[in-house]
Amino acid sequence: MIKQELAQKQQQKLSPLQIQQIKLLELTGLEIEDRIDRELEENPALEESSDTVSDNQDEDSFSEFEQEDNLSQEEMMLGDYRSEEDIPDYKLQQPYYTEKNNREDIPYSEAESFHDFLLNQLHLKDLSEDKMRLGEYLIGNMDETGYIRQEPEVISDDLLFQYGWEIPVSTILEVMLIIQEMDPPGVGAANLRECLLIQLKRKERTQARTYAIRILERYFDAFSKKQYDKILKSLNINEAELKDSIKEVTLLNPKPGNAWESSVVTKMTQITPDFFVETINGEPVFTMQEQDVPELRVSKEYSNMLQSYSSTKGKLNSGKIEALEFVKQKVDSAKWFIDAINQRNTTLKKTMKAIVQIQREFFLTGDESNLKPMILKDVSERCGYDKSTVSRVSNSKYVQTNFGVYPLKYFFSEAMLNDEGEEISTREIKAIMKNCIGEEDKSKPLTDDLLVKELKTKGYDVARRTVAKYREQLNIPVARLRKEI
């Protein structure tokens, strides 16, 4: 039986401005520039301000960071439709930006891509039209490391299914061998073993290289697992000869395609810091990244238009009412966007200020051992934002210090207690563990059990499973794979 009922319940919904702020908060400096450009194109009520700012507003000092923000939430949420003169222009370059620091990006040249380099070599070969087309296909399906991962039989089936090309496996193997003769050496291999063998066989033959080829051809599995005793016994060679052979292999390039990077990859991997931390008068001072973006304001034309329509609202026909709704929607959207950008930068400023205060000693010295345990809650309590907001700020953001560029996530770590009962960062333990492994005897590398004992002597009581977890997080292999002759 269907019946109607009335029920009251509380429900929390995000306002359009809050949704804007959440989305913008996660963007990096370069992404926010692109987002602003897109908004300027899509919203005619939003425009660039031609006003210039005096030099004294661009100056930055530590005292400005200590000042509380005077802008209230009510002032930021512009609900009425005031004229442009009443609406304060929003400046993207806040007083905590600095324009006088000459931090110029290092330009780079657009280089020839890896695949173009291979295609140019292929086109110099005297091949039939079918083989040339097949070579172009194989190069196009090569991964960024320079490998052709698919089996020739699979390639033959794909060509028949996708393009209707009936090409025998023998022809595919023939063209693959032609590609493997190209530069860089090792390109076109199916796997690591084949890649290394191609490079070795192209070099002048020596005794060490001869042994290295035999090792890769017959004992590659044992070599990859560093089972050197088995190789010594099977090849009947001494340790010096094995060491020379291993050295020849280590000089090879396991990923020949990595020598080339496309312009897209170069741009994506180029890090632009969102913050800068410098030491001034013995104190860490942070500034925000100078962004090549315009100052924003609500269009005066649209503000006047909205004011004019609103004053004669009762006399408007249906067409004018639609125009009023359109103008109102665009002006609202422009104000929301300006306020969201304003709130984004305020949030970034407060959050970074809290991080700098907590990790003050690290920013002064650059010493990992000075990193304090810090979780999202610690920053949240200092800056007054929710943990989810702090998480969004720290995601994909970078800070440039006197000691290098770090992701903001680098400064977050759990706490542990040392023998003296003091709280220390897990990052400090990782740094000490990494140092122990770096100084170990490579012929007898430290096992996880031995690492536990080493850390114990230094005052850190860490379980074996925790040591194994930290070692894996540092991308350090087990002792057996770190062994050297």
N, C-alpha and C positions, 0 to 999 in steps of 0.2 A: 504494500500500500504506500502510495506516494503522498507525502504531506509537507507543507512548508513550515519552516521554523525560523525564528529570529535568534541570532546568537551574536554576542559581543566577543571580540578577541583583539589582542594587540598584535600589530604587525609592523616590522621595521623595514622601510623601503629607502633605497638610496635616491637622493635627488639627482637631477641631470648634472649639476655642478660636481657632486661627489663622484659620480661615475667618470666624469672628465678628469678629475684630479687623480683618481686611481690609475687610469690608463696612462696619463702623462707622467706620473711618478716613476713608472717602470722604464721609461725611455732614457736612453743615453743622450749626451750632449748633441751628437750628430743626428740622432733620430728626432730630437725635439726641433732642430732646425728644419728638417724635412717636414715635420708635422705642421709647423707654423706656416711654411711656404704653401702647403696644401690648403690650410684653412684660409689663407689670404686669397687663394684662387677660387675657393668654393663659396666664400661668404663676402658679398659686396659691401656689407655693413662694417666689415673689419678692414682697416687700412693702416699703412705705415705712417708713423709720425715723422714730420720733417724737423722737429725741434732738436736742437743740439744740447748737450749737457756740458756744463762748465767743468773745468779740470778738477776743481776741488771736490766735486762729487765722486770722481773716479778714484780718489785717493783711498787707500785701505789702511786700517790700523787695528790692532788687537782690541782696543777699547770699544770699537764699533761692534765687535762680536759679543761683548759683554752686555750691550744694551738690549733691553727687552723690546719685542716688537710692539709698537704702539697701535698697530692696525687691529681693530676689533673684528670679531666675526660678523657683526651686524654691518660694519662699514664695507666689508668685503662682499657681502651678499647684496648686491644692488637690485632692489626689487622695483623701484620706481623708474620712470622714464625721464631722466633729467637731460638737459641739453649738454652738448659736448663741453661747454665751459664749466659745468658743474661736476663733470666726471673727471676725476684725476687721471691724467695720462699714465698708463702703466709702462714703466721702463724695464726692459729685460736686463739691462746692465745696472744691477743694484749697487749701492755703495760698497758692498763687500766683493764686488768684482774689481779687477785691476787692469787698466789698459796700458800702464807704463812699463810693465814687465815685458821685455822682448822675448816671448816664448814663441818662436816661429817654427812652424812645421817644416821638417826637412823634405824638400821635393824629391820625387823619384821619377824616373823615366819609364815610359810604357815600353816594355820589352816584348820581343817576339814570344808567343805562347809556345808551350811544349809541343802541342799537336801540330801547330804551323811549322815548327822546326822539323818535325818528322815528315810532314807532307812535302816540304820543299826538297828533302833528300829523296823521297819516293819518286817525285816527278822527274828527277834526274836519271832514274833507272830506265833501262830499255826494256819495257814490259808491254805485253799486249793490253788491249783495252780492258778485257775482262779481269786480268790480273791487277791492273792499275786500280780498277774500281774495287776489287776485293781488298787490295792494300789500304785504300782510303777507308773502307769499312772497318778493317781491323784496327787501324790507328784511331779511328773515331770511337771505337769501343774499348780502347785501352784506358785503364784507370789512372789516377793522378800519380801513382808510384811508377808507372811505366810497364805494368804487367798486363798480359792478356790472360785473364783468369779462366775464360770458357774453354772447354775441351773442343778440339777441331770437329768432332762429331756433332756436338751441340751447335756450333757455329754453322755447320752445313745445314742442319735442320732448320735453324732460325732463318737463314737466307732463303730457303725454299718456301717456308711458311709465310714470311713477311713480304718478300719481294719476288718470289717465283724464280729465283736464281738456282739452278741445279748445278752446284759446284762440288766436285768430288773432294774427299778428305785429303787426298794426296796433293791436290792443287793448293788447298788451304795451308798444308804443312810447308809446301815449297815457298809460298809468299811469306809465311811467318819466319822462315829462315832468312829470307831477304831482309825483313825488318830487323831481325836480330843482328845483322851485319852493320846496321846504322849506328850513329852516335846519338846519345851517350852509350857506352858499352853496357850491355846487360838489358837493354830495352827490348820489349817483346817477349820476355820470358814468361813462363806459366806460373812459376813459383820461385821462392828464394834460392833453392838449390840450383836450379837452372840458371838463374840470374848471375850467381857467383861463378858458376862454371864458364859461362859465356865470357865474362870479364877475364878470368884467369887464362883461358885458351887464346885470347887475343894478345896476351902479353908475351914477351920473350921468355922462352922456357929456361928455367933454372931448376936446380935440385929441389929447392924449397917449394917452388911452384908445382913441380911434378908430384911431390908428396901431397901438396894441398889439393890438387886435382883428384888424386886417388882417395884422399880422405872424404872429399865431397861426393865422389861417385859411389864409394863402397861403404863408408861409415858415417854418413851424414847424420843419422839418428843419434849415434853415440857422440858425435862431435857437438851437436846441438845440446845434448844433455851433459856435456863436459866429462864424459867417461874416458878420460885420457889414458888410463891404464889399459883399457881394452884396445885402444888404437895403437899404443906402443907395442903391445904384444902381437897384434895382428900384422902390422907393417914391419915389425922387427927393426925399429929405428930407436935412436936414443932421445932423451928429453930435449937436448939442444936442437936436434933436427925437427922435432915436433913443434918446439917453440917458434922456430923460424917459419914453419909452414902455417902455424896459426896466425903469426904476424902478417903474412901475405894475405890471408883471408880477411883479417880485420881492416886492412887498407882498402878493401873493395867497398863499393857503394851498394848497399842492399836495396835502395829505392832510387834508381836512376832518374825517375821522373820528377823527383823533389827538387832537382836543381833548377827547374823552371817553375815559375808561379805566374798564373794569369793575372791580369790587372785587377780582375774582380776579387780573386783570392787575396792579393796584396792589399787592396782597400779594406777588405773585411777583417784582415788580421792586423791592420794598423790600429794601435790603441791610442785613443785621444783621452787623456785624463779629464775627469770631471772636476777634480779638486787639486789644489797645489798646497803643500804644507812646507813652510820654510821656518828657519830659526831666526828670530829677530830679537835682539837684546836678551838672549838666553831663554826665550819663550817660543813655543811652536805657534805659528800664525798660519791660518789657512785662508785661501782665496778660492773663489769658484772660477771655473773655466770661462775664458772670454769666448762668447759665442757670436758667430757672424750672422746675427739675426736682426731684423729691424725692430724699432720700438712700435708698439701697437696702440691703437685707440679706436673708439667707435666713430664711424664716419659722420662728419658734421651734416652732410647732405641727408643721410638716412635719419639722423636724430631730428633734424628740422622737419623732415617729411612726416615722421611719426607724430611729432608735436602738432603739426598742422592738421593731420587726419584726425587725431584724438579730439581736438577742439571742435570739430564739426562732425563728430561721429553720428549724431542723430539725424543728420541731413544727407548721409552718404547713400548712394545706390548700391546694388549688389556687387557691381564691379569694383567700386571704390572700397567696399568692405573687405573684399578678397585681397585687394592691394594693401589695406591696413594690416590684415592678418599676416601677410607675407613680410611686410616691413617689420612688424612687431616680432615675428619669429626670428628674423635675421639679426635684429638689434639684440634680442635676448641671447641668441647664440654667440654673438660677438662678446657681450659682457661676460657670459659664462666662461668663454674661452680665455679671456684676459684674466679673469679672477682665478681660473684653474692654473694658469701659468704662474700667476703671482703666488698662489698657495703652494705650488710645486717647489718653487725656489726657496720659499720660507721654510718648508719642510726639509729640503735638502740642507739648508744652512744650519738649522737647529740640530738635525741628526748628526751631521759631520762635526759640529761643535762638541757634541757629547762624546763622540768617538775620540776626538783629539784630547779631550780632558781625561778620559779613562786611560788612553795609551800614550800619555804625555812623554814618559821616559823613552819609549821606543822612538817616537818622532824626533827626540833630541839626540839619540845615540845610534839608532838603526840596529841595535843589538836585539836578536830574537829572544834572548833570555830575559829581556825587560818587558816583553809582551805580557800583559796581565790577562788572566782568564776573563772572558767577556762573552756574554750571550745576549740574545735579542732583548731579554728582559732588562738587563743592566742599562742598555742604551735607551730603551723605552721609558724607564723610570726617570732618567735624566732629562730627556727632551719632551716628555709628556705626550708622546704618541703611542698608539697601539703597536704591539709587536709585529702585526702584519704590515703596518706602514713602514716600520724600520726594515723589515725584510725586503720590501719593494725598493726602498732607497738603496740598500746594499747590493741589490741584484744588478749585475752588469755595469756597475760603476767602478771607476778607478781613481786612485789618488797618486800624484807624483810627489815624491819626497826627495830629500838630499841623498837618499841611499837607493833610489830606484822607484819603479812604478809598481804599485800593488793593487789588486782588487780589494774592495772594501771587505769582502768576505774573509780575506786573509786575517783580519784582526779579531775574528770571532773564534773562540775556542772554549772547550770545557775546562773545568778546574780539577786538579788533583792535589793531594797533600803529600809533602815530602816528609822525611824522617823527623824534621823539627816541627811538624804540624802546620807549616805555612802553606797557603794556597798558591799553587803554581799553574801555569798554563800547560795544557797538553802539547802545545806547539813547542814549548821549551824542551820537553822530554824528547820530542821527535828530532829537534835540532841536535841534542846531545847524542841520541841514538845514531843519527846520520853521521855525526863526527866520529863515533866509535867505529862504524863500518868503513868510513873513509881511511882510518888509520890502521885497520886490521892487516894481518899478514895474509896476502892474497893466496898463498899456497895452503893456508889453513884458515879459511874465513870463519867468522864467528857464527855459530848456530843461534837459534832463538833462545835456547837455554843459556848459552854463554852470554848473550846480550842481557838477559835478565840479571845475571850475576854482575856484569859490568855496571849496569844501572844501579844495582843495589849498593855497590861500593861507592857510587857517587851520590848516594842519599835518596834514590828514587826506588820505591818498592812497587814494581809493576809486574803483573801476572804475565805468564808466557803467552797466553792467547791475546793479551793486549799488545804485547810486543809484536806479535805476528800481524795484528790488525794495523798497527802504526807502520810497520815495514811495507805492507801492501799499499797503504795510503801514500807512502813515499815512492812507490813504484820501484822498490828494491827487491830483486829476486832472492830466493832462498840461498843458503850458504853454498850448497852444491853447485849452483849455477854461477856463483861469484868466484869460483876457484880458478886460479891461474897457475901455470907452471913456472 
